Amino acid sequence: MRLSKPDTGSWRKTLLLCHRWLGLASALFLLITGLTGAIISWDHELDELLNPVWMHSKSNGLHQSSLVLAKQVAERYRQIQVSSIPLTVEEGHTLSIGVRPLPNPPDGLEPVKFNQVFVDPVTGQELGKREWGAVWPVDRTNVISFLYKLHYSLHLPEVWGIDRWGIWLMGGVAIIWLIDSFVGLYLTLPKSGRKPQTRLHKAQATHSANQASFWQRWWPAWKMRWNGSTHKRYFDMHRAFGLWTWILLIILAFSALALNLRREVFMPVMNAAFTLTPAPFDLRPRLPPAQQQPPKVDFEQVLALAIKDARAQGWPEPAGRISYSAAYQLFNVDFYYPDADHGVAGAGHKRLYYDGLDGHYVNKRIPWEGTAGDVIVQAQFPLHSGRILAIPGRVLISVMGVVVAMLSVTGVYLWLKKRKARKVSEVIVQNGKLPAGSPNKLGMRV
């Protein structure tokens, strides 16, 4: 009995439909994330450019203790809890103290709507405050943080006590994007060839196949037909730019999935495939806002312990920042020099963790150290942000943001063009002016 060969034409049609609908489902989201990603690659620089009064200090003299200045902020606003304190500040820069507005302020005080306070490190003067990532109003003081949060969460509001709907949605989009990238790559591969209808055609096809290699037949997909029609140029832009940047698109899609669905998808898969060193934040449940409490130990106590432990391990860097996460009841102390930016190749800084209830040592984190799985986990943000390659990497990510937006726009354009052409052809067939199965101007059969 002779087995029938698989119908590759039907398979390609199925994949084409898959590519079309996956692309349409994610196009708007990828347009937003592409354009915002191109901008927030330079979030710190743009923020300083837009808000120089808050970010830069012209005061001369010794810097006051950051812990003392943070205490003054906490005493001035009893509706907040200090969450992050920079301990080392670049010369000419201000102190950006992170705070957490208390949901139930003491003494009937009104809740505040800011989570950052800017202080002159020399004079202690408060220069300004803002809500990082505020939805409204959007102005020069928070437009960059608005775009940053829009990039990964769309600012979707809390529903049923869950505030991660936007993060989950964009993580789902990343999965669609990843699958669609592989489907799109397959569709660019040269066809195995249609069945010749005559012996002459068969001989010509055989001769052509013998003359042209796979790469020679695939090469036209990588090129632009600049002199072609508008439709052809858009089609070539969608296909060629997708091919030339395919590896980077896969990296961006996978890292977006890893960052947005870390607990839900990424870490379970990594734990199944690799040996991982448990991270403190992954071992503790995230407390809902109503259960998040201030620490039972002081920042000063934890900092003293951290400096002692860092010296015992031979870390030469000074303590650069101390933070407290009420959601996980954890302190972390980072060690770095004032001019360090996102740590070693964007993977953060050396870090020590301490329990917020009694101050006991929990764990440590050293960038780019650990098992192979640990390194892969650490690499996701540096890869997604481009900081793994410093300035050139960030330039590349900005360019890729524009490319992602362009692929989304051209994909929708091609679908609309084909949809319009299909409707026109259907009308012509119904009027009896074109036989069914004949190609229209776009080469589509009706």
N, C-alpha and C positions, 0 to 999 in steps of 0.2 A: 504494500500500500504506500503510495507516495504522499508525504506530508506536504500540505500547502504552505507556501512561504507567507510570513507575516505581511500584512498590508502596511507598508511603511508610509504610504500616502495618508491613510486614515490616522495613523499614529501622529504624523506631523500636524494634521488638522486638529486633532485633540489637543496637542500641546500648544498649537497656535491659539485655540480658544482659551486654554488655561492661561497663557501669557497675556492675552487680551484682558480677561476679567480680573486676574490678579493685579495687573498693571492699573486698570481703572479703579479697583478698590483701594489701591494705595497711592494713587497719583497725587491727590490733594495733600495728603499727609507728607509725602516725600518732597513735594514742592515747598511746604512750610519748613520741614526739617533741613532741607538743602540750603535754602536762603538764610535761615537763622544760623545754621552751622557755619556758613561762610563768614558771618559777622562775629559770632562769639568765639571764633578762634583767637580773636584779639580782644577778649572781654576786658582784661585788666588795663590794657593800653587805651582802649576807647573810653572806659569808665574814668580814667584819670584825665583824659582830654576833655570830657564833658563836665567833670566836676573837680577842677583844679583846686578850688578853695577848700574842699573837704579832704582832698588827697595829699596836698602838699603843705608843708609848714615852712615859714620863713624865720621862725624863732631860733635864736642862737642860745646855746647853753646846754647844761647836762639834762638828760632825759630823766623824768621822774619815774618812780617804780610803776610798772604797768599794773601790778596788783592793787596798788593804792588808788590809782586812777579808776580802775574798774570798780573798786569799793565805793568811790565817790559817785559813780554813775548809778550803782545799785541803791545808794542812800537817797539820791535825787529822784529816782523813779522806783517807788516801792512796788509798782505793778509789774516789774520785770525780774527775771532771774538771769544773771550773767552766764553765758554759755561758752564763750570763746575769748581768750585774751592773748594778743600778740605780746611776746616777751622781749623780742628784739625788733627794732624798727630801722629801716634804711634812713640814712641821713637825708633830711629834707622832706620826709614823709610823715604822715600823721598816724595815729593809733586808731585802728578800726576794731571796736569792741563788739562782739556778737552777743546779743541778748535774746531771751525767750520771753515773750509776753505771757504773764500768768493768766490762765483762763478765768480764775476767780481771785481777783486782787483783794488785798486786805483792807479793812476799814471802809469798805464800800467804794473804793476808788474806781474810776472808770478804766476799763482795759485800754492799753495803748496799742497803736497800730504801727509800730516800728520794731525792727529786729537788729539794727546796726546803729551804733553811736560813734561819731568821729570826734576824737579829742586830740588837741595839740600836746605832744609828749613832753614839751618843755614847760609850758605855762599851765597845762591842765584844763585849758579853756575848751568848752564844748563847741565844735564847729558846725555840727549838723547831725541829723538823724534821718533814717529812712527805713521803709520796709523793703528788703531785698526780695525781688520777685513779685511785687505788688501787681495786681490785675488792673486796678484803676485808682487814681488817675495815673496815666503814663506821661512822664516828662523826662527831661534830660537827666534828672537825678536817679531814675530807676529804669530807663528804657533798656539798658543793656541787660540788667538782671531779668527784666520782663521777657526779653527775647531768649535768654538762657533757659528760663523755666518753660517757656512756650516750646522750645526745641525738644524737650524730652517728656513733657506732661500735658501740653496744650492748655494748661491752667484749668483743667476740668475740676469742678467743685466736689467737695466731700458729699457722699451719699451713703446713708445707712451707717454712718460712723466710719466709713472707709474713705481715705483721701488719696488713694493710689490708682483710681480709675484711669486717669490720663497716662500714667506710667505704664500700666498694663496694656492700654490701647496701643501706645507707641511700640511697646515690646511685641505685640501681635503684628503690627505693621512691619517690624523688622524681620519677623519670621516669614511673612508673605514676600518681602523684598528679597530675602535670601533664596527662597525657593524659586521665585520668578527670575532671578539672575541666572540660575542654572538652566532653567527652561529657555530663557532668551539666548543663552550661549548655544544650546543645542540647535535652535532654529536658524542660527547663522551658518551652521555647517553645510557644505555642499550636498545636494541631494544625490542619492545613488543613481538617479537617472530614471526617466519615464520609459515605459515599455515602447520600443519602436513599433510603428504600425506596418512598415514594409521592410523587405530585405535590404533595400538601399539605405533606408534610415538606420537599420540595425548595423550595417557595415560602417556607416558614417559615425554612429555612436561608439562603436567598438574602437574605431581609429582615433576618435577624440579622446576616449578614455585612456588609450595607450599613450597618447602624446602628452596629456596634462596630468600632473601628479595631484594628489589631494591638496597640497598647499597651494598649487597654482590655481586650482578651482576655488579655494577658500579665500585667496588674496583679494578678489574684488569686493568682498564683504567688509574689508578693512579700509577701503578707500572712499573718498567723496567724489561725487559727480557734480562739480561746481557749475558746469554749463547746462545741467539738466533742468527739468521743470521744478517748480517750487515743491511739488509733492515728492519728487525724487530726492531733492536736497534734504528735506525734512526726514525722509526715510533713511537716507545715508547718515545723517547726523545721529539719528536714534540708534542705528545699527553699528556704525563705525566707532562712535565715541563710547558706546557700551562695550565694544570689544577691546579697544585700547586701554580702557580703565577698569576692565572686568575684575582683575585681582584686587584693586583698591575698593571696588564696590562690594565685593565679598567680605573684605576686612571690615568695612564700615557697617555692613548689615549684621555681621556676626557679633561685632563688638557692641552694637546698639542693643541687640538681643541680650547679650551678657550683662550689660549695665542696667537695663530696664527690668529684666526678668531674672535677676541674680538668684534670688531664693527659690523662685517658682520653677525655673527651668535650668538655668546655667549651672548652678552649683550641684544639683542632683546628678546632672549628666557628668560633670567633672569628677564628682565623687565616685561614680560608677566606673570611670575610665582611668583615673589617676589616684595616686596616694596624695592626699592634701593635708596640710597642717591646719587644724581648725582655727578659725579667726574668732576673736571674742564676740564680734557683732553677729556672727553666724550661729553662735552657740546659745544666744539669749533671745527670748521672745521680745518683739517690739511692743512696748506698752502703749495702750491708747492714751490720748491726751489727758483724760480725766484721772489716770493713774500715775502720771509723770510727776515726780516729786523732786525738790531740791536735794543736793547731796547732803549726806550726814557728816562729811568731813570737809575741811576748808581747802580752798585752792592752794594756800600756802603749805599745808601739810603734805599734800600730794606732790607738789613741786619739789619740796625738800627731799622726799623719798626718791623721786625720779632722778634728780641730779646726782644723788648718792649712788643709785643703781647704775646710771650711765657711766659715771667715773669708774665704777668697779668693772664695767665691761670694756673700758678703754675708749669710749666715744669722745673724740676731741671737740665736737660741735657743741655750741651752747644750746640751752633750752630755748626754742624759738616760739613755741605756742603751747598753751594749755587749754584744753577744751573739756566740756562736760556734756554728755548726751543723756538728757532726762529720759529719752525713749528707751535706752538700754541700761541706764544707771551705771555708766562707765566714764571714767576720766581717760583722756589720752594726752600724753606730753610728747611733742615733736621736737627733734633736735636738728638744727640747721643754722647756717649763717644768714644774716639779714637779707642779703641779696639773692638768696636761693629762690628759684621759681619752680614750683611743683616738683622739687626733689630731683633725684637722679633719673635722667631721661623720662621725666614726667610721671614716675612711679611713686611719688611721694617721698617722705623723709623717714629717717629712723624714728621709731615710735615705741613708747612704753604705755601699757594699759594698767589702770588701777580701778578697783571696785569703788563705786560711789557711796556704798553704805558703811564700809569700815576701812577703806583705803588700802586693802591688801593688794599685792602685786598679782596681776592676772596673766599677762603675756607680753610679748614684744613683736615688733615687725621691722624687718630690715629689707629695703627695696632690692629686688632681683636676687634674693636668696631663698633657699628652701628647695622643695622637690620640683620636678619638671612641671607638675600640675600647679604648684604655687606660682611659678614664674608665668605660666600661661594666664592664670587668674589676674596677676598683677599687671600684665601687659595690656589688658583690655582698654583701660582709660587712656594710657599713652598712645595706643594705636588709633583709637577713635578720635582723639584730639590732635594727633600729629606731633605731640610734644616728645615722642620718642626720638624724633629727628630734629629737635630744637626748632629754630626759626624756619629752616627750609621745610620741615614737616608741617608746620602750621600754615605756611603759604600753600603747600600742596592740598591740605584739607580745605582751605578756603576755595581753591580752584575746584576741588571735587564737590563742594557744596553747590556751586553753580552748575556743574555737570549733572548732578542728581536732579536739580530743578529743571534743567533743559531736557533731560530724558523723560521726565514726567510730562512736560508740556508737549513735546513732540509726539509722545505716545498717544496722548489724548487727541491731538490734531489728526494723526493718522487714522485713529478710530472714527472720528467725526467725518473725515473725508470719505472713508470707505462706506460708512453708514449712509451718507448722502448719495454716493454713487449707486449703492445697492437699491435705495428707494427709487431713484430715477430709472434704473434698469427695470425694476418691477413694474413701474408705470408703463414703460415702453412695451414690455412683454404683454401686459394686459391689453394694450391698445393694438396689439398684433403687428407692431412695426419691427420687432427684433425676435428672432427665434430663440426659444429657451435654450440655455447652454452656450450661447454666443458670448464672446468677451466684450465688455464695455470699454470705455476709454482708459480705465485704470487697469485693464487686463483681468478684471474680475468676471467670472462666469455667472450667469443668472439662470 
